[in-house]
Amino acid sequence: MNDGRDVARAIDALRRGWPVRIDGTAFLAVETADEDSLRQFDEARAADILISGNRAVTLKLANQIEGTPTGPVLVARAPWIDLAGATAVADPALDLSHPLKGPFQTLAIEDQTTAEAALRLARLAGLLPAFFMGAAEADVCVPSAAVNAAASVANVRIASRAKLPTATSEKAEIVAFRTADDASEHVALLIGAPSGQPPLVRLHSECLTGDVLGSLKCDCGPQLNDALAAISASGWGILLYLRQEGRGIGLVNKLRAYALQDQGFDTVDANHRLGFGDDERDFGIAAAMLRALGQEEVRLLTNNPRKVAGLEAAGIGVSEQVPLKSGSNPYNQAYLDTKRLRSGHQL
């Protein structure tokens, strides 16, 4: 059995609207289900709905269960909850236009590990963390341990490398990485030559809207440019470009969060309403990349103490945290305030 391939097949199946089995329990993603697939999934009996604890809090369901409110929550399938009703449970974009009927009843989850693995698999697939959960048949099966291993993306290897002169440094080299369990390809840009001192390192999470399209809703584009300039000026450093769009929730879900921000929610509450944590990134992949490059200690260019903690927890020493001040504008001031006040960024 190749667990990495099993996870890849499960991700593909969920995106196509097909059910998967995790540890013997079948899951069908609410977001990609259609009437036919749900009818087949419901053939034995109506499947209940699994959602994340964060989404359950928004729906006022967390007080019906004991334990951690951010853990998975199973919602009993009432007769009136059809595909449209389940979609309204899953997607917060519909909260204002399609008020939920209710009442809802929560059920005990027999296997917490399997339920948590299903929600992790949804994040890996870039889907809303909501499933029909039942005893249906599925062609694709994956153990929860394989999903957990893929979510940690610890097995990293260098796939290719080449010289890459850039606008900020003509002496740069790009290194591409692959992992055994994740289709994303992360890259490192090495600038200058090793000096015997810890390199100045920036962990930059992919941001299509900010890095490429010049979005003013965030500070990502200016931070990327200023980080490259700072590393070049230092004489020796590394920029890690991590494929963790939207703090790890993916591009589509990030845009859903943007739509919720347009309704007045801040970036943290928007992620919670979607069913995610405020930051789903795993900086263990960055530590693995640095280790593959022979770097065990760095000067970290960041305002985010979670990045420092994430690297240190993975065994990479941080000798200095170097602040990065850039990208403030009238359109992202509320976003920056939220990062400072609710996420602990030192802005």
N, C-alpha and C positions, 0 to 999 in steps of 0.2 A: 504493500500500500504506500502511495506517495501522498502524504498528508497535504503538502503544498498544492499539488494538483487537485486534490479533493476540494480544498477551499476555493481554488480558482473556478472549478466547475460549479460549486455551490453559488458563488457570486454571480456567475453568468446565468445560472438558472433563475435566481431571484430577479435579476434585471429583465429577463425574458418573461416573467410572470409564471414561472413553473415552481412547484413546491420542492422543498428539500427536507431531508430528515437529519436531525441532529440527535445523536444518542437514542434513536428509535422513535422520537417524536417528530411529527410533520409540521412544517411551517410554510405558509404562503404569504408573501409580502402584500400588505394591503395596497400599497402604492401602485404595484404593477399587476394586480389581479384584475380579471375581467369577469363578466357574468358566467361565461362558460367554465373558466378555471375554478371559480368559487363553487359553482354547482357540483363539479366533480370532487372538489375538496370536501364539500358538505354532504357527500353521498351517504355516509354512515349516520351522521347527525350534525347539527349546526355547530361549527367550530367557534370556540371562544376567541377573544382578542387579547393579545399580549401587547402591552405598551410599556414604555420606560417610566420610571418613577417620576422623572421631571415632568413628563406630559401628564401623568396622573395627578400631580400637584395642581397643575393648571386646571384640570377638569374637576378638582375638589374630590378626588377619589382616594387620596393617600390616607385620609383619616379613617378609612374603613378597614385598613389592614394594620397589622403589627409589624414592627421592625423598621429598618431604614427606609425613609420615604423616597429615596432615590433609587431603590431597587426595582426590579421588574414588577409589574402589576398585571394581573389577569382579570379581564372584564367579562362577566357572563354574557353570553350571546342571547339577548332578549329577542322575541319573535320579530319585533319591528326593526331590528338592526340588520338591514340589507347591506349591499356593497356601498351604496351612497352613505348610509349611516355609519358604516365602519370607516369610510374615508373621512367623514367629518370628525370622527374620534381621533384619527391619525394626524390630520393636517390642520394646523392652527390658522392657516390662511382663510379657512372657512368659518372661523369662530364668530366673526361679526355678521357675515352674510347668511350663514345657515346655523342659527342657534340650535344647540343640541337638545333633543327631546328629554331623555332621561325618564325615570331614574335609572342609574346604573347600579349594578351589584358586583362587587369584587369577589374573587374566588381564591382559595389557597393554591399556591404553586407547588406541585409535588416535587419537581426537580429544579431547584434554583440555579444550579450550575448550567443546565441545558438552556434555561430561559435567558440567562445572562449571555451565553454564547450566541444565541440567536440575535440579540440586540447588538452585540459586537459585529456579527456578520452583516447586519444591516448597515452599520457605519462603514465597514470595509467596502460594501457595495454602493455607498453613496445614496442610500434610500432612507426614507423616514423610518424610525425604529418602531414599527407596528406590524404585527403579524396575525393572521388567522392561525390558530394553533389547535391541532387535532390529531387524529389517528389515520389520516389518509395515506395512500401509497405515494411514493416518490422515487424517481429513478436515481436521483443524486443523494448520496448519504455522506455525512462527514461527522467525525467525533468532535465533541466540544473541545477536547485538548488541542486538536489541530487548529480550531478557530482561535483559541487563546494564543497559540504559538504564532499564528499569522498576525494577530493584532499587535504583538510585541516587536515584530520585524527585527529580530536580533541577528539573524544569519545574513550577513552582508558580505559581498565580495566586489572587488574592482573588476569591471567589465571591459573598460577601455580608457585610454588617456591620450591627450594630444596637446601640443602647444596652442595657445589661444591668445594672441595679443589683443588687448582691449583698449577702450578709450582712456581708461584710468591707469593701465599698466601694459607696456609692451612685453613685459616678462611675466607672462601668466601661463598656467597650464590647467586644462580642464580634465577632471577625472569623473567618469560615470560609474555608478554603483547599481548593482541589482541585488535583490534578496530572494531567498528560496521560496518564500510564501507570499510575496507581494509583487504585483505587476508594475508598480510605480518604479520609475528610474530616477534616483536622486543623484545630484552632481555636486562636486566640490570645485571651486576655482582657487588654485594656489597662486598667490601673488608674491613675487620677489623670491629671495633665496633664504633658506634656513640660516639663522644667525646664532644658534646655540641657546637662544632665549625662547620662552613660550610664545607661540604665534598669536597675533591678534585675530580672533575668530568671531565671525558673525553667523548665527543660525537664522536663516531667512526662510520663512515658510512661503511657498508659492502663493501668489495673489494675481490672478489674471487681470482683474479689474484695475488694480493699482499699479502693478509692474508694467503691464502692456498697454492698457487703455487709458491710463492717466486719471483714474478715479480720484475725486476729492473727498470721498466718504471715509477714506482711511489714510494712514500715513505710510503705507507700504512702499510705494514707488520712490518717494524721497528718501526713505530709510535705506532702501537697496542702493541707490546711487551714492548716498553719503557714506554708507558702510564700505563700498568699494573704494571710494576716495580715501577714507581713513586707513584702510588696510594698506593701500598703495603708499600712503605717506609714512606709514610705520616701517616700511621696508620689507616686512615679512608677515604674511598672514594667510588666512583661509576663509573663504565664504562658502558655507554649506547651503545649497539651495534645495530645500526639503519639499517634496511633493505632498504637502499637508494643507491643501487649500481650505480656507475658512476655519482655521484653528482645528483642522482635522475632520470637519464634517462634510467636506466636498463642495464643489462649485455650485451645484444645483441647490443644495441645502443652504449654502451661504447666501444665494440670491433670495431664497425664501426668508432668511433672516433679515435681509435688506428690506423686503416687503413689509415685514413686521415692524421694522424700525420706522418705516414710513407711517405706520399706524400709531407711533408714539412710544414703542418699547425700546429700551436700550439694548445694546448688543448682548449683554448677559441674559436678560429676560427673554430676548428673542430666541437665543439658543435653547433656553429651558423650555419655552413653549413648543419648540420643535421636538423636544424629547431628548436633547443632548445636554452634556455638561457645558459649562462656559468655555472650557478648553479641552478638546479631545486629543490633542497632540501627544505623541510619545517621543520624547527626546532621546530615548535609548538608541534610535537609529542614528542620530547625530554622533553619539558616543562611539558607536560601532564604526562609523565612517572615519572618525578621527583616529581611532585605534588602528584601522587598516592603513592609514597614512603615517603611522608611526608616531602619533602625537598623544602623549599621556597627560600633558598639562597645557593649559591655554590661558590667555587673557581674553575674557569674553566681552564682546561689544554688545551690550544689551541694557534695557531698562527693566527687564522682566526677571524677577528673582526666581520664577519657576524654571527658567532655562538653566540658571546656575544650579539649582537643586537637582534638576533632571540629569545634568551631566555628572555632577558629583555622585549622585546615587548610582550611576552606571560606571563609576570608577575613573572618571576623567577629572583631574584636579583643575580648579579655577583659581589661579594665583591673583587675579584682579578682575573686578567688574568695571568695565569702561562704559560710561553713559553715552547714549546716542540721541541727540536732540535735533529733530528735524520733522518737517512735514505738517506743521500746524497750519490750519486755515479755517475760515468761518464755517465750512461745511462739515468738518470733522471734529469740531471742538467738543461736542457732547460725547462723541466716541472716545476721544482722548481722556475726557473727564471720567468716563466710566472705567477705562483701563486703569486709571490712577486710583479711583475711589473704591472700585469693586474687585479689581483683579490685582491690585498691589503693585502696579507698574510705577517706577520711580521717575516720573516725568517732571 
